[in-house]
Amino acid sequence: MIINKITIGTVIQFFDTDTQTWTSQTFMAGDEVSYELEDGTPINQTDFEDRVVGKNWYLSYDMKQPNEF
């Protein structure tokens, strides 16, 4: 079963006008998180956590920086 975790947050992107390039970006995750099944049916966090074996349900928010594209 696939469960989607939707996190509301903010992306800050930094542009250098001298070099005319994007230099970096930062994602700041907010507190607002929701979960849904593949078909879009919402479930609550407790239902999500109950389906995870070992309770290892955290995944970091890694983002590629502009020079990595």
FIZAVO-36523 format. One record per residue (C-alpha): residue in one letter; x, y, z. Coordinates in steps of 0.1 Angstrom, whole numbers, plus 5000, padded with zeros to 4 digits. Example, Ala and Ser with C-alpha at 12.3 -4.5 7.8 and 13.67 -1.06 7.14 Angstrom:
<nodes>
A512349555078 S513749895071 
</nodes>
This chain:
<nodes>
M500050005000 I501350354991 I500550645015 N501251005004 K502551245030 I501851605021 T503851875039 I503052245036 G506052465037 T508052735021 V510852734996 I513353024996 Q515453044964 F518553274962 F519453444929 D522753634924 T522253924901 D526053964896 T526453614881 Q522853584869 T522553234885 W520553064912 T522953004940 S520952794965 Q517552714979 T516152615013 F512952435021 M511352505055 A508752245064 G505752375082 D503752205109 E500852125085 V501051765073 S498351545059 Y498251185047 E496251015020 L496050685002 E497050654965 D493450724955 G493351044974 T491350915004 P492551105035 I493850915065 N494951065099 Q498551045112 T497750775137 D496350545109 F499550615090 E501850535120 D499950225128 R500750085093 V504450145096 V506549845109 G509149955135 K507850315136 N510550435113 W508350685095 Y510550995093 L512151095060 S514251405056 Y513551675031 D516551655009 M516551904980 K519051934952 Q520852264950 P520952454917 N524452344908 E523451984910 F520851994882 
</nodes>
